[in-house]
Amino acid sequence: MKNLKLLSLSILVLSLFMLASCEFIGGVFKAGMGFGIFIVVAIIVVIVVLLMRAGKK
């Protein structure tokens, strides 16, 4: 009976850690996606500015 309680507690603790890590990874990917979008927009702005400067010459 003691082993069953220990096993149940171990499974509970392990599942809590796994769920927390999944949330953390999800947050990292959301932040990465936002940063990636920002970088793409910044690159597009730089390209447009360079093309406008080249067109004026």
N, CA, C and O atoms as CSV, one atom per row, in Angstrom:
chain,resi,resn,atom,element,x,y,z
A,1,MET,N,N,0.820,-1.195,0.000
A,1,MET,CA,C,0.000,0.000,0.000
A,1,MET,C,C,0.866,1.262,0.000
A,1,MET,O,O,0.536,2.248,-0.658
A,2,LYS,N,N,1.965,1.224,0.734
A,2,LYS,CA,C,2.866,2.372,0.795
A,2,LYS,C,C,3.505,2.628,-0.565
A,2,LYS,O,O,3.692,3.777,-0.967
A,3,ASN,N,N,3.837,1.550,-1.269
A,3,ASN,CA,C,4.428,1.699,-2.602
A,3,ASN,C,C,3.443,2.325,-3.583
A,3,ASN,O,O,3.833,3.103,-4.453
A,4,LEU,N,N,2.157,1.980,-3.437
A,4,LEU,CA,C,1.135,2.528,-4.318
A,4,LEU,C,C,0.978,4.037,-4.093
A,4,LEU,O,O,0.827,4.798,-5.049
A,5,LYS,N,N,1.015,4.460,-2.835
A,5,LYS,CA,C,0.933,5.891,-2.532
A,5,LYS,C,C,2.149,6.622,-3.094
A,5,LYS,O,O,2.022,7.703,-3.669
A,6,LEU,N,N,3.317,6.031,-2.925
A,6,LEU,CA,C,4.541,6.642,-3.435
A,6,LEU,C,C,4.500,6.744,-4.959
A,6,LEU,O,O,4.904,7.756,-5.532
A,7,LEU,N,N,4.015,5.701,-5.603
A,7,LEU,CA,C,3.903,5.703,-7.061
A,7,LEU,C,C,2.902,6.772,-7.523
A,7,LEU,O,O,3.169,7.504,-8.476
A,8,SER,N,N,1.764,6.857,-6.851
A,8,SER,CA,C,0.757,7.862,-7.209
A,8,SER,C,C,1.306,9.276,-7.037
A,8,SER,O,O,1.101,10.136,-7.893
A,9,LEU,N,N,1.996,9.509,-5.941
A,9,LEU,CA,C,2.583,10.825,-5.697
A,9,LEU,C,C,3.651,11.147,-6.732
A,9,LEU,O,O,3.741,12.279,-7.208
A,10,SER,N,N,4.452,10.157,-7.076
A,10,SER,CA,C,5.502,10.361,-8.079
A,10,SER,C,C,4.898,10.717,-9.435
A,10,SER,O,O,5.390,11.616,-10.118
A,11,ILE,N,N,3.846,10.026,-9.821
A,11,ILE,CA,C,3.186,10.298,-11.100
A,11,ILE,C,C,2.573,11.689,-11.090
A,11,ILE,O,O,2.647,12.406,-12.089
A,12,LEU,N,N,1.972,12.076,-9.976
A,12,LEU,CA,C,1.369,13.406,-9.861
A,12,LEU,C,C,2.427,14.500,-10.001
A,12,LEU,O,O,2.240,15.454,-10.756
A,13,VAL,N,N,3.526,14.364,-9.283
A,13,VAL,CA,C,4.593,15.367,-9.334
A,13,VAL,C,C,5.203,15.432,-10.729
A,13,VAL,O,O,5.462,16.518,-11.248
A,14,LEU,N,N,5.431,14.282,-11.328
A,14,LEU,CA,C,6.000,14.241,-12.673
A,14,LEU,C,C,5.071,14.896,-13.687
A,14,LEU,O,O,5.528,15.639,-14.555
A,15,SER,N,N,3.787,14.631,-13.587
A,15,SER,CA,C,2.842,15.235,-14.537
A,15,SER,C,C,2.763,16.743,-14.342
A,15,SER,O,O,2.623,17.478,-15.320
A,16,LEU,N,N,2.848,17.223,-13.101
A,16,LEU,CA,C,2.831,18.667,-12.866
A,16,LEU,C,C,4.047,19.344,-13.486
A,16,LEU,O,O,3.932,20.417,-14.078
A,17,PHE,N,N,5.216,18.712,-13.349
A,17,PHE,CA,C,6.422,19.279,-13.960
A,17,PHE,C,C,6.326,19.279,-15.476
A,17,PHE,O,O,6.756,20.231,-16.128
A,18,MET,N,N,5.765,18.219,-16.039
A,18,MET,CA,C,5.653,18.131,-17.498
A,18,MET,C,C,4.684,19.181,-18.020
A,18,MET,O,O,4.943,19.794,-19.056
A,19,LEU,N,N,3.577,19.399,-17.326
A,19,LEU,CA,C,2.616,20.405,-17.766
A,19,LEU,C,C,3.216,21.799,-17.659
A,19,LEU,O,O,3.001,22.631,-18.540
A,20,ALA,N,N,3.955,22.063,-16.604
A,20,ALA,CA,C,4.580,23.367,-16.440
A,20,ALA,C,C,5.618,23.605,-17.542
A,20,ALA,O,O,5.730,24.713,-18.068
A,21,SER,N,N,6.365,22.572,-17.882
A,21,SER,CA,C,7.376,22.736,-18.925
A,21,SER,C,C,6.728,22.949,-20.284
A,21,SER,O,O,7.274,23.670,-21.119
A,22,CYS,N,N,5.573,22.336,-20.521
A,22,CYS,CA,C,4.870,22.553,-21.784
A,22,CYS,C,C,4.404,23.999,-21.893
A,22,CYS,O,O,4.491,24.601,-22.964
A,23,GLU,N,N,3.915,24.555,-20.805
A,23,GLU,CA,C,3.496,25.954,-20.821
A,23,GLU,C,C,4.695,26.864,-21.072
A,23,GLU,O,O,4.593,27.844,-21.809
A,24,PHE,N,N,5.819,26.539,-20.461
A,24,PHE,CA,C,7.025,27.341,-20.646
A,24,PHE,C,C,7.470,27.308,-22.102
A,24,PHE,O,O,7.783,28.347,-22.683
A,25,ILE,N,N,7.499,26.117,-22.688
A,25,ILE,CA,C,7.913,25.985,-24.088
A,25,ILE,C,C,6.942,26.729,-24.996
A,25,ILE,O,O,7.360,27.369,-25.960
A,26,GLY,N,N,5.638,26.649,-24.690
A,26,GLY,CA,C,4.649,27.386,-25.473
A,26,GLY,C,C,4.900,28.884,-25.409
A,26,GLY,O,O,4.783,29.580,-26.418
A,27,GLY,N,N,5.244,29.381,-24.224
A,27,GLY,CA,C,5.551,30.802,-24.069
A,27,GLY,C,C,6.784,31.204,-24.844
A,27,GLY,O,O,6.830,32.282,-25.436
A,28,VAL,N,N,7.782,30.340,-24.843
A,28,VAL,CA,C,9.015,30.625,-25.585
A,28,VAL,C,C,8.719,30.700,-27.079
A,28,VAL,O,O,9.218,31.592,-27.764
A,29,PHE,N,N,7.912,29.772,-27.591
A,29,PHE,CA,C,7.597,29.793,-29.017
A,29,PHE,C,C,6.761,31.006,-29.387
A,29,PHE,O,O,6.948,31.575,-30.463
A,30,LYS,N,N,5.838,31.418,-28.514
A,30,LYS,CA,C,5.046,32.619,-28.794
A,30,LYS,C,C,5.940,33.848,-28.830
A,30,LYS,O,O,5.790,34.703,-29.703
A,31,ALA,N,N,6.868,33.940,-27.888
A,31,ALA,CA,C,7.797,35.074,-27.869
A,31,ALA,C,C,8.693,35.040,-29.106
A,31,ALA,O,O,8.967,36.080,-29.703
A,32,GLY,N,N,9.141,33.865,-29.483
A,32,GLY,CA,C,9.981,33.712,-30.674
A,32,GLY,C,C,9.249,34.103,-31.936
A,32,GLY,O,O,9.826,34.720,-32.831
A,33,MET,N,N,7.968,33.744,-32.011
A,33,MET,CA,C,7.177,34.109,-33.180
A,33,MET,C,C,7.012,35.628,-33.259
A,33,MET,O,O,7.121,36.212,-34.337
A,34,GLY,N,N,6.752,36.259,-32.128
A,34,GLY,CA,C,6.615,37.715,-32.110
A,34,GLY,C,C,7.898,38.401,-32.517
A,34,GLY,O,O,7.880,39.364,-33.283
A,35,PHE,N,N,9.014,37.906,-32.007
A,35,PHE,CA,C,10.319,38.476,-32.360
A,35,PHE,C,C,10.613,38.263,-33.840
A,35,PHE,O,O,11.150,39.150,-34.503
A,36,GLY,N,N,10.263,37.094,-34.358
A,36,GLY,CA,C,10.480,36.799,-35.774
A,36,GLY,C,C,9.682,37.728,-36.674
A,36,GLY,O,O,10.187,38.207,-37.690
A,37,ILE,N,N,8.436,37.981,-36.297
A,37,ILE,CA,C,7.602,38.904,-37.068
A,37,ILE,C,C,8.201,40.304,-37.037
A,37,ILE,O,O,8.234,40.990,-38.058
A,38,PHE,N,N,8.677,40.730,-35.865
A,38,PHE,CA,C,9.308,42.046,-35.744
A,38,PHE,C,C,10.527,42.156,-36.657
A,38,PHE,O,O,10.704,43.169,-37.334
A,39,ILE,N,N,11.363,41.123,-36.681
A,39,ILE,CA,C,12.570,41.135,-37.526
A,39,ILE,C,C,12.186,41.204,-39.001
A,39,ILE,O,O,12.803,41.951,-39.760
A,40,VAL,N,N,11.183,40.442,-39.417
A,40,VAL,CA,C,10.761,40.453,-40.824
A,40,VAL,C,C,10.248,41.837,-41.213
A,40,VAL,O,O,10.592,42.346,-42.280
A,41,VAL,N,N,9.434,42.445,-40.363
A,41,VAL,CA,C,8.923,43.789,-40.654
A,41,VAL,C,C,10.070,44.791,-40.721
A,41,VAL,O,O,10.083,45.659,-41.593
A,42,ALA,N,N,11.035,44.679,-39.806
A,42,ALA,CA,C,12.180,45.597,-39.813
A,42,ALA,C,C,12.988,45.445,-41.102
A,42,ALA,O,O,13.426,46.444,-41.673
A,43,ILE,N,N,13.186,44.235,-41.560
A,43,ILE,CA,C,13.942,44.001,-42.800
A,43,ILE,C,C,13.191,44.591,-43.994
A,43,ILE,O,O,13.801,45.198,-44.874
A,44,ILE,N,N,11.870,44.414,-44.024
A,44,ILE,CA,C,11.077,44.965,-45.121
A,44,ILE,C,C,11.167,46.487,-45.130
A,44,ILE,O,O,11.285,47.091,-46.196
A,45,VAL,N,N,11.115,47.113,-43.958
A,45,VAL,CA,C,11.232,48.576,-43.872
A,45,VAL,C,C,12.592,49.031,-44.384
A,45,VAL,O,O,12.675,50.013,-45.122
A,46,VAL,N,N,13.654,48.336,-44.006
A,46,VAL,CA,C,14.997,48.699,-44.468
A,46,VAL,C,C,15.090,48.570,-45.985
A,46,VAL,O,O,15.676,49.430,-46.642
A,47,ILE,N,N,14.524,47.518,-46.542
A,47,ILE,CA,C,14.565,47.324,-47.998
A,47,ILE,C,C,13.797,48.446,-48.703
A,47,ILE,O,O,14.265,48.990,-49.703
A,48,VAL,N,N,12.622,48.786,-48.180
A,48,VAL,CA,C,11.826,49.861,-48.794
A,48,VAL,C,C,12.579,51.192,-48.729
A,48,VAL,O,O,12.590,51.943,-49.705
A,49,VAL,N,N,13.199,51.485,-47.606
A,49,VAL,CA,C,13.964,52.738,-47.466
A,49,VAL,C,C,15.116,52.752,-48.454
A,49,VAL,O,O,15.345,53.771,-49.106
A,50,LEU,N,N,15.841,51.664,-48.583
A,50,LEU,CA,C,16.949,51.602,-49.528
A,50,LEU,C,C,16.484,51.757,-50.968
A,50,LEU,O,O,17.141,52.423,-51.769
A,51,LEU,N,N,15.351,51.144,-51.298
A,51,LEU,CA,C,14.824,51.287,-52.652
A,51,LEU,C,C,14.371,52.712,-52.931
A,51,LEU,O,O,14.546,53.211,-54.043
A,52,MET,N,N,13.794,53.369,-51.937
A,52,MET,CA,C,13.364,54.760,-52.124
A,52,MET,C,C,14.577,55.667,-52.301
A,52,MET,O,O,14.544,56.576,-53.130
A,53,ARG,N,N,15.628,55.445,-51.554
A,53,ARG,CA,C,16.851,56.260,-51.699
A,53,ARG,C,C,17.501,56.017,-53.067
A,53,ARG,O,O,17.983,56.952,-53.707
A,54,ALA,N,N,17.510,54.764,-53.502
A,54,ALA,CA,C,18.120,54.447,-54.794
A,54,ALA,C,C,17.293,55.047,-55.928
A,54,ALA,O,O,17.850,55.427,-56.958
A,55,GLY,N,N,15.989,55.138,-55.760
A,55,GLY,CA,C,15.121,55.688,-56.805
A,55,GLY,C,C,15.257,57.204,-56.947
A,55,GLY,O,O,14.993,57.742,-58.022
A,56,LYS,N,N,15.661,57.899,-55.892
A,56,LYS,CA,C,15.810,59.361,-55.927
A,56,LYS,C,C,17.081,59.788,-56.647
A,56,LYS,O,O,17.164,60.916,-57.134
A,57,LYS,N,N,18.063,58.915,-56.721
A,57,LYS,CA,C,19.351,59.301,-57.322
A,57,LYS,C,C,19.295,59.334,-58.817
A,57,LYS,O,O,20.295,59.640,-59.466
